[in-house]
Amino acid sequence: MTMNSFHNPFFLLKVLKSYLLDIDNLRRFDEEQLQRYRDKRFRKMVQYAFTVPMYHDLYKKAGIHPEDIKDLKDIDKLPIVSKEDIKQYFPDGVIPQSKHKDQFVKVSTSGTTGKSLAIYVDMYDIIMGLFGYLRTVKEYGLNWRKHKLSIIGDFAPHTAETGYVMKGLFQKAWFQSMLDNIQWLDTNDKPERVIEELDRFQPDFIGGYTGMLGHLAVLKENGFGKKITPLYIASTGALLDPYLKRFIESAFHTHVFEVYGATETGPIAFQCKERGKYHIMSDLVHLEFFEDGRPVSSKEPGHLIVTKLYGGGTPIIRYDAINDVVSPLYEKHDCGLSGSLIEKIYGRDSIRLYRKDGKILLAASLTGIFTKLLYELKTSKVRDIKVIQHSLDNIEVQAVIDEQLRDKGPSIEEIFSVLKKGFIDMFGSEIEVITKEVKEVSRKEPRIISKVDISDFKISGYA
């Protein structure tokens, strides 16, 4: 890959401007100024998309021309883009015809639904993604140049973090030296190693995946990481159960908030320090919420469609494959930030179970069952879980046990008892819950699978 961007003075000026001004867009813009900014960015992204074969073909088929799009009010003229569209045109058809894929960094989604997707990002994508994260840190009163930040990312070979950080930012030694007060850790490492590194670094801020933070809290409760006293902790990657949130806060004696984003879009939203609502990074993304083909009302759950308002790799415009169910909040907020709000994040729609009363249970409902192992039993003995719903009356729970912890803490029987009770409380006393210890679970398919035939199933909403 050729990283020529940093040799370009115009690119460097653009980055400097973004750092000096754009990080504070939601504070320096009022709603009218923000909307003008968003409209301008949207027009540019649509014009850019016309140079990309996939979008050019889709827009041509829909009879759309660049001059038809004046502002975000025209967005519904554009067709919705699916994961299949990107896969069909990948690799050369998802970047401008004038560019070569070696000029970009390839990043892939996590594949939690069993279907990973690769796209391309450029250096501006990477830097703006970092700036978006630093924005959240700044909103909580931290200065990334003065405070020590520990970021626990997923640095498996083909993940977004590997692309953004290792293949992007760290390609330039001088840029890496600017980030010497940021510690990068891997969520795929054992929690014992991660907490040892955190204890050595003594960060003011920790950002990491929800599951890892839970395991770290268990270790902290058991006397590890005595020097770890962060001012704040940010959770990402999975929904944070309120009981687990309180457990992590109690273990580390700090405040925990959530950051919401996706590989394809970068940062999307973060929890407000004042009220706990999710502030959408409205200068970076535009969100739409649909259910059964119609926009939803405030606080009503809908499927998320995302448009990214920056970047020069694979454009993300009216993209529907994040698969999250999210409820918007159409209310004003008096904390000083402009932009839109999210009321609740329900989780991945493709990771769902069904209840006899017609309710759909997404990750937000199911997370609390598993996190009880952390905050009630205070054990990290279960290192992986898979759930298979064979029918409305039968659920199988497979668990991978850490051999080094097998004889420590609660027994396997106690663990399975908590899991069984959690599912019975959620689904009703008539349900049969089968628990099974396994050596490993496949990462090539979702961790939560339902085999329920829903052809005659009447859905009554989300639990």
PEPE-V26604 format. One record per residue. RES is the residue in one letter. PHI is phi as a letter, one per 30 degrees, with the letter a starting at -180 (NA if undefined). PSI is psi as a letter, one per 20 degrees, with the letter a starting at -180 (999 if undefined). OMEGA is omega in degrees with one decimal (* if undefined). Layout:
res->RES phi->PHI psi->PSI omega->OMEGA
res->RES phi->PHI psi->PSI omega->OMEGA
This chain:
res->M phi->NA psi->p omega->179.8
res->T phi->c psi->o omega->-179.4
res->M phi->c psi->m omega->-177.1
res->N phi->d psi->i omega->-173.9
res->S phi->e psi->g omega->-175.0
res->F phi->d psi->i omega->174.5
res->H phi->d psi->i omega->-176.3
res->N phi->c psi->o omega->-177.6
res->P phi->d psi->h omega->178.6
res->F phi->d psi->h omega->176.6
res->F phi->d psi->g omega->179.7
res->L phi->d psi->h omega->176.7
res->L phi->d psi->h omega->178.3
res->K phi->d psi->g omega->178.5
res->V phi->d psi->g omega->179.8
res->L phi->d psi->g omega->178.2
res->K phi->d psi->g omega->-179.6
res->S phi->d psi->h omega->-180.0
res->Y phi->d psi->g omega->-176.8
res->L phi->d psi->h omega->-173.2
res->L phi->c psi->g omega->-168.5
res->D phi->d psi->h omega->177.6
res->I phi->e psi->h omega->-176.9
res->D phi->c psi->j omega->-176.4
res->N phi->e psi->g omega->-175.8
res->L phi->d psi->i omega->176.2
res->R phi->c psi->h omega->-175.6
res->R phi->d psi->i omega->178.3
res->F phi->c psi->p omega->163.8
res->D phi->d psi->r omega->-173.3
res->E phi->d psi->h omega->-179.1
res->E phi->d psi->g omega->178.4
res->Q phi->d psi->g omega->179.3
res->L phi->d psi->g omega->-178.9
res->Q phi->d psi->h omega->176.7
res->R phi->d psi->g omega->178.2
res->Y phi->d psi->g omega->-178.8
res->R phi->d psi->g omega->179.1
res->D phi->d psi->g omega->179.7
res->K phi->d psi->g omega->179.4
res->R phi->d psi->h omega->-178.9
res->F phi->d psi->g omega->178.4
res->R phi->e psi->g omega->-179.4
res->K phi->d psi->h omega->-179.3
res->M phi->d psi->h omega->178.1
res->V phi->d psi->g omega->176.9
res->Q phi->d psi->g omega->177.5
res->Y phi->d psi->g omega->-178.1
res->A phi->d psi->h omega->179.4
res->F phi->d psi->i omega->177.2
res->T phi->d psi->i omega->-178.2
res->V phi->c psi->p omega->-174.1
res->P phi->e psi->g omega->-178.4
res->M phi->d psi->g omega->-179.3
res->Y phi->d psi->h omega->179.2
res->H phi->e psi->g omega->-179.4
res->D phi->d psi->g omega->-179.7
res->L phi->d psi->g omega->-178.5
res->Y phi->d psi->h omega->177.6
res->K phi->d psi->g omega->178.9
res->K phi->d psi->h omega->179.9
res->A phi->d psi->i omega->179.4
res->G phi->i psi->k omega->-177.3
res->I phi->c psi->p omega->175.3
res->H phi->b psi->q omega->-178.2
res->P phi->e psi->h omega->-177.6
res->E phi->d psi->i omega->177.8
res->D phi->d psi->i omega->-174.1
res->I phi->c psi->o omega->-177.7
res->K phi->c psi->h omega->-179.2
res->D phi->a psi->a omega->-176.0
res->L phi->d psi->i omega->175.5
res->K phi->d psi->h omega->-179.9
res->D phi->c psi->j omega->-171.6
res->I phi->d psi->h omega->-178.2
res->D phi->d psi->i omega->172.5
res->K phi->d psi->h omega->-175.5
res->L phi->d psi->q omega->178.1
res->P phi->d psi->q omega->175.9
res->I phi->d psi->p omega->-176.6
res->V phi->c psi->p omega->-178.0
res->S phi->c psi->r omega->174.7
res->K phi->d psi->h omega->179.8
res->E phi->d psi->h omega->177.3
res->D phi->e psi->g omega->-178.7
res->I phi->d psi->g omega->179.6
res->K phi->d psi->h omega->-178.8
res->Q phi->d psi->h omega->-175.3
res->Y phi->c psi->i omega->-177.5
res->F phi->d psi->p omega->6.9
res->P phi->c psi->h omega->-169.1
res->D phi->d psi->h omega->-176.2
res->G phi->d psi->j omega->-179.3
res->V phi->c psi->j omega->174.2
res->I phi->b psi->r omega->-179.1
res->P phi->e psi->q omega->-179.6
res->Q phi->d psi->h omega->-177.4
res->S phi->d psi->i omega->-176.5
res->K phi->c psi->r omega->174.1
res->H phi->c psi->q omega->-175.5
res->K phi->d psi->h omega->178.2
res->D phi->d psi->i omega->176.9
res->Q phi->d psi->i omega->-176.5
res->F phi->b psi->r omega->173.3
res->V phi->c psi->p omega->177.2
res->K phi->d psi->p omega->176.2
res->V phi->b psi->q omega->-177.4
res->S phi->b psi->q omega->174.9
res->T phi->d psi->r omega->-173.5
res->S phi->d psi->h omega->-178.7
res->G phi->i psi->k omega->180.0
res->T phi->d psi->h omega->176.9
res->T phi->c psi->j omega->-178.4
res->G phi->j psi->i omega->-177.5
res->K phi->b psi->n omega->179.7
res->S phi->d psi->q omega->179.6
res->L phi->b psi->p omega->177.8
res->A phi->c psi->q omega->173.3
res->I phi->b psi->r omega->178.2
res->Y phi->c psi->q omega->174.7
res->V phi->b psi->q omega->175.3
res->D phi->c psi->a omega->-176.5
res->M phi->d psi->h omega->179.3
res->Y phi->d psi->h omega->173.0
res->D phi->e psi->g omega->-175.8
res->I phi->d psi->g omega->-177.9
res->I phi->d psi->g omega->178.9
res->M phi->d psi->h omega->174.8
res->G phi->d psi->g omega->176.5
res->L phi->d psi->g omega->179.8
res->F phi->d psi->h omega->177.8
res->G phi->d psi->g omega->178.3
res->Y phi->d psi->g omega->179.1
res->L phi->d psi->h omega->175.5
res->R phi->d psi->g omega->-179.8
res->T phi->d psi->h omega->178.8
res->V phi->d psi->g omega->-179.7
res->K phi->d psi->h omega->179.3
res->E phi->d psi->h omega->178.0
res->Y phi->c psi->j omega->171.6
res->G phi->i psi->j omega->179.7
res->L phi->c psi->q omega->178.0
res->N phi->c psi->o omega->-174.5
res->W phi->d psi->i omega->176.6
res->R phi->d psi->i omega->-176.8
res->K phi->c psi->h omega->-179.2
res->H phi->c psi->q omega->179.4
res->K phi->c psi->p omega->-176.3
res->L phi->c psi->p omega->174.0
res->S phi->c psi->p omega->179.6
res->I phi->c psi->o omega->178.9
res->I phi->c psi->n omega->-176.3
res->G phi->c psi->r omega->175.5
res->D phi->c psi->n omega->-175.0
res->F phi->c psi->k omega->168.7
res->A phi->d psi->q omega->-168.6
res->P phi->e psi->h omega->-171.0
res->H phi->c psi->j omega->-176.7
res->T phi->d psi->r omega->178.6
res->A phi->d psi->g omega->-178.7
res->E phi->d psi->g omega->177.6
res->T phi->d psi->g omega->178.6
res->G phi->d psi->g omega->-175.5
res->Y phi->d psi->g omega->-172.2
res->V phi->c psi->f omega->-173.0
res->M phi->d psi->g omega->-178.6
res->K phi->c psi->i omega->-177.5
res->G phi->c psi->e omega->-174.2
res->L phi->d psi->g omega->-173.0
res->F phi->d psi->j omega->174.1
res->Q phi->d psi->i omega->179.2
res->K phi->c psi->o omega->-175.8
res->A phi->e psi->h omega->-177.6
res->W phi->d psi->h omega->177.4
res->F phi->d psi->h omega->177.6
res->Q phi->d psi->h omega->-179.7
res->S phi->d psi->h omega->177.0
res->M phi->d psi->h omega->-175.6
res->L phi->c psi->k omega->-173.2
res->D phi->d psi->i omega->175.2
res->N phi->c psi->j omega->173.0
res->I phi->c psi->p omega->178.0
res->Q phi->c psi->p omega->-179.8
res->W phi->c psi->p omega->179.7
res->L phi->b psi->r omega->-174.8
res->D phi->c psi->p omega->-179.3
res->T phi->d psi->i omega->178.0
res->N phi->d psi->i omega->175.3
res->D phi->d psi->r omega->176.7
res->K phi->d psi->q omega->179.8
res->P phi->e psi->h omega->-179.8
res->E phi->d psi->h omega->178.5
res->R phi->d psi->g omega->-179.4
res->V phi->d psi->g omega->-178.1
res->I phi->d psi->h omega->175.4
res->E phi->d psi->g omega->178.7
res->E phi->d psi->h omega->177.4
res->L phi->d psi->g omega->-179.4
res->D phi->d psi->h omega->178.3
res->R phi->d psi->g omega->-174.7
res->F phi->d psi->h omega->-179.7
res->Q phi->h psi->m omega->-175.1
res->P phi->d psi->q omega->171.9
res->D phi->d psi->h omega->-177.7
res->F phi->b psi->p omega->175.2
res->I phi->b psi->p omega->173.4
res->G phi->b psi->p omega->-176.7
res->G phi->a psi->r omega->179.3
res->Y phi->d psi->q omega->-173.2
res->T phi->e psi->g omega->-178.2
res->G phi->d psi->g omega->178.9
res->M phi->d psi->g omega->179.2
res->L phi->d psi->h omega->177.0
res->G phi->d psi->g omega->178.4
res->H phi->d psi->h omega->178.3
res->L phi->d psi->h omega->178.7
res->A phi->d psi->h omega->176.8
res->V phi->d psi->g omega->178.9
res->L phi->d psi->g omega->178.8
res->K phi->d psi->g omega->178.2
res->E phi->d psi->h omega->-178.6
res->N phi->c psi->j omega->171.7
res->G phi->j psi->j omega->177.8
res->F phi->d psi->r omega->173.3
res->G phi->i psi->l omega->-176.0
res->K phi->d psi->h omega->-178.0
res->K phi->c psi->j omega->-177.1
res->I phi->d psi->o omega->-179.4
res->T phi->b psi->m omega->-176.7
res->P phi->d psi->q omega->175.1
res->L phi->d psi->h omega->179.1
res->Y phi->b psi->q omega->172.2
res->I phi->b psi->p omega->177.0
res->A phi->c psi->p omega->-179.9
res->S phi->c psi->q omega->179.4
res->T phi->b psi->r omega->172.8
res->G phi->i psi->h omega->178.0
res->A phi->a psi->q omega->-178.8
res->L phi->d psi->q omega->-176.1
res->L phi->c psi->o omega->176.9
res->D phi->d psi->p omega->-176.2
res->P phi->e psi->h omega->178.8
res->Y phi->d psi->h omega->176.9
res->L phi->d psi->h omega->177.4
res->K phi->e psi->g omega->179.9
res->R phi->d psi->h omega->179.3
res->F phi->d psi->g omega->178.9
res->I phi->d psi->g omega->179.4
res->E phi->d psi->g omega->179.8
res->S phi->d psi->g omega->-178.0
res->A phi->d psi->g omega->-175.8
res->F phi->c psi->i omega->-179.7
res->H phi->h psi->l omega->-176.9
res->T phi->a psi->a omega->179.0
res->H phi->c psi->p omega->179.4
res->V phi->c psi->p omega->174.6
res->F phi->b psi->r omega->-175.5
res->E phi->c psi->q omega->173.3
res->V phi->c psi->p omega->-175.0
res->Y phi->c psi->p omega->179.2
res->G phi->a psi->a omega->179.5
res->A phi->a psi->q omega->179.2
res->T phi->e psi->g omega->-173.9
res->E phi->d psi->h omega->-171.2
res->T phi->c psi->i omega->-171.2
res->G phi->i psi->b omega->-177.9
res->P phi->d psi->p omega->179.4
res->I phi->c psi->g omega->-176.0
res->A phi->a psi->r omega->175.6
res->F phi->b psi->q omega->-179.2
res->Q phi->d psi->p omega->179.8
res->C phi->d psi->q omega->178.8
res->K phi->d psi->h omega->-173.8
res->E phi->d psi->g omega->-170.6
res->R phi->c psi->i omega->179.7
res->G phi->i psi->i omega->176.2
res->K phi->d psi->r omega->-179.2
res->Y phi->c psi->o omega->175.6
res->H phi->d psi->p omega->175.6
res->I phi->d psi->p omega->174.5
res->M phi->d psi->m omega->-168.5
res->S phi->d psi->i omega->175.0
res->D phi->d psi->i omega->-178.3
res->L phi->c psi->h omega->-178.0
res->V phi->b psi->q omega->170.9
res->H phi->c psi->p omega->-176.7
res->L phi->c psi->q omega->171.6
res->E phi->b psi->q omega->-176.8
res->F phi->b psi->o omega->-174.8
res->F phi->b psi->q omega->171.4
res->E phi->b psi->p omega->-177.8
res->D phi->h psi->k omega->175.2
res->G phi->i psi->j omega->-179.6
res->R phi->b psi->q omega->175.6
res->P phi->d psi->q omega->-178.5
res->V phi->d psi->r omega->177.0
res->S phi->d psi->r omega->177.0
res->S phi->e psi->p omega->178.2
res->K phi->i psi->j omega->178.6
res->E phi->c psi->p omega->-179.1
res->P phi->d psi->p omega->178.5
res->G phi->b psi->r omega->178.1
res->H phi->d psi->p omega->-173.2
res->L phi->d psi->p omega->171.8
res->I phi->b psi->p omega->-169.5
res->V phi->c psi->p omega->170.6
res->T phi->b psi->p omega->179.3
res->K phi->c psi->p omega->-172.7
res->L phi->c psi->j omega->179.1
res->Y phi->a psi->r omega->172.7
res->G phi->j psi->r omega->-177.4
res->G phi->b psi->j omega->175.6
res->G phi->c psi->d omega->175.1
res->T phi->d psi->o omega->178.8
res->P phi->d psi->q omega->176.2
res->I phi->c psi->n omega->-176.3
res->I phi->b psi->o omega->-177.0
res->R phi->h psi->l omega->-176.1
res->Y phi->c psi->p omega->-172.8
res->D phi->c psi->j omega->-169.3
res->A phi->c psi->j omega->170.4
res->I phi->d psi->h omega->173.3
res->N phi->i psi->k omega->177.6
res->D phi->c psi->q omega->170.7
res->V phi->c psi->p omega->-171.8
res->V phi->b psi->q omega->175.8
res->S phi->c psi->p omega->177.5
res->P phi->d psi->r omega->175.1
res->L phi->b psi->o omega->-176.7
res->Y phi->c psi->m omega->179.0
res->E phi->b psi->q omega->176.1
res->K phi->d psi->q omega->-179.1
res->H phi->b psi->p omega->-172.8
res->D phi->c psi->k omega->-178.1
res->C phi->c psi->i omega->178.0
res->G phi->j psi->i omega->178.1
res->L phi->c psi->p omega->175.2
res->S phi->c psi->r omega->180.0
res->G phi->j psi->r omega->-173.5
res->S phi->c psi->r omega->-174.8
res->L phi->b psi->q omega->171.0
res->I phi->c psi->p omega->177.8
res->E phi->d psi->g omega->-175.1
res->K phi->a psi->q omega->173.9
res->I phi->c psi->o omega->-177.1
res->Y phi->d psi->h omega->179.8
res->G phi->j psi->a omega->-176.5
res->R phi->d psi->p omega->179.7
res->D phi->d psi->h omega->-178.5
res->S phi->d psi->i omega->175.7
res->I phi->c psi->n omega->-172.0
res->R phi->b psi->q omega->171.2
res->L phi->b psi->r omega->-175.1
res->Y phi->b psi->q omega->178.9
res->R phi->c psi->q omega->-175.2
res->K phi->e psi->h omega->-179.1
res->D phi->d psi->j omega->178.1
res->G phi->j psi->i omega->-179.3
res->K phi->d psi->q omega->173.3
res->I phi->c psi->p omega->177.4
res->L phi->c psi->o omega->177.0
res->L phi->c psi->a omega->-174.4
res->A phi->e psi->h omega->-178.1
res->A phi->d psi->h omega->179.6
res->S phi->d psi->h omega->-172.6
res->L phi->d psi->h omega->-175.0
res->T phi->e psi->h omega->-176.9
res->G phi->d psi->h omega->178.5
res->I phi->d psi->g omega->-175.6
res->F phi->d psi->h omega->-175.7
res->T phi->d psi->i omega->175.4
res->K phi->d psi->h omega->177.5
res->L phi->d psi->h omega->-179.3
res->L phi->d psi->g omega->-171.5
res->Y phi->d psi->i omega->175.5
res->E phi->c psi->g omega->-178.6
res->L phi->d psi->i omega->-179.9
res->K phi->h psi->l omega->179.7
res->T phi->b psi->q omega->173.7
res->S phi->c psi->k omega->-173.8
res->K phi->d psi->h omega->178.8
res->V phi->d psi->o omega->-175.7
res->R phi->c psi->i omega->177.8
res->D phi->a psi->q omega->-178.1
res->I phi->b psi->q omega->172.8
res->K phi->b psi->p omega->-179.8
res->V phi->b psi->p omega->177.0
res->I phi->b psi->o omega->175.8
res->Q phi->c psi->o omega->-177.8
res->H phi->d psi->h omega->178.5
res->S phi->a psi->r omega->177.7
res->L phi->d psi->i omega->-177.5
res->D phi->c psi->i omega->-172.0
res->N phi->b psi->p omega->178.1
res->I phi->b psi->p omega->177.1
res->E phi->c psi->p omega->178.9
res->V phi->c psi->o omega->177.7
res->Q phi->c psi->p omega->-177.8
res->A phi->b psi->p omega->174.3
res->V phi->c psi->p omega->-176.2
res->I phi->c psi->p omega->175.6
res->D phi->d psi->o omega->-175.5
res->E phi->d psi->h omega->-178.5
res->Q phi->d psi->i omega->-179.5
res->L phi->c psi->j omega->-173.0
res->R phi->e psi->g omega->-175.2
res->D phi->c psi->j omega->179.1
res->K phi->c psi->q omega->175.3
res->G phi->i psi->b omega->-175.7
res->P phi->d psi->q omega->-179.8
res->S phi->d psi->r omega->176.1
res->I phi->d psi->h omega->179.7
res->E phi->d psi->g omega->177.5
res->E phi->d psi->g omega->-179.7
res->I phi->d psi->g omega->-179.7
res->F phi->d psi->h omega->178.2
res->S phi->d psi->g omega->178.2
res->V phi->d psi->g omega->178.5
res->L phi->d psi->g omega->179.4
res->K phi->e psi->g omega->-179.4
res->K phi->d psi->h omega->179.7
res->G phi->d psi->g omega->179.3
res->F phi->d psi->h omega->177.9
res->I phi->d psi->g omega->177.2
res->D phi->d psi->h omega->-176.6
res->M phi->d psi->h omega->-172.5
res->F phi->c psi->i omega->-179.7
res->G phi->j psi->q omega->-173.3
res->S phi->d psi->i omega->-178.0
res->E phi->d psi->i omega->-173.7
res->I phi->d psi->q omega->174.9
res->E phi->c psi->p omega->179.8
res->V phi->c psi->o omega->178.8
res->I phi->c psi->p omega->177.5
res->T phi->c psi->q omega->-174.0
res->K phi->b psi->p omega->173.6
res->E phi->d psi->p omega->179.2
res->V phi->b psi->r omega->-179.5
res->K phi->d psi->h omega->179.4
res->E phi->a psi->r omega->173.9
res->V phi->b psi->q omega->-176.7
res->S phi->d psi->p omega->175.6
res->R phi->c psi->j omega->-179.5
res->K phi->c psi->j omega->177.3
res->E phi->b psi->r omega->-177.6
res->P phi->e psi->q omega->177.1
res->R phi->d psi->i omega->178.3
res->I phi->b psi->o omega->-175.7
res->I phi->b psi->p omega->172.9
res->S phi->c psi->p omega->176.8
res->K phi->c psi->j omega->-179.4
res->V phi->d psi->p omega->174.8
res->D phi->d psi->o omega->-175.1
res->I phi->c psi->j omega->-179.0
res->S phi->d psi->h omega->178.2
res->D phi->c psi->j omega->-176.1
res->F phi->d psi->p omega->-179.6
res->K phi->c psi->o omega->-177.7
res->I phi->d psi->p omega->-177.8
res->S phi->c psi->j omega->177.7
res->G phi->k psi->a omega->-178.7
res->Y phi->c psi->p omega->178.3
res->A phi->d psi->999 omega->*
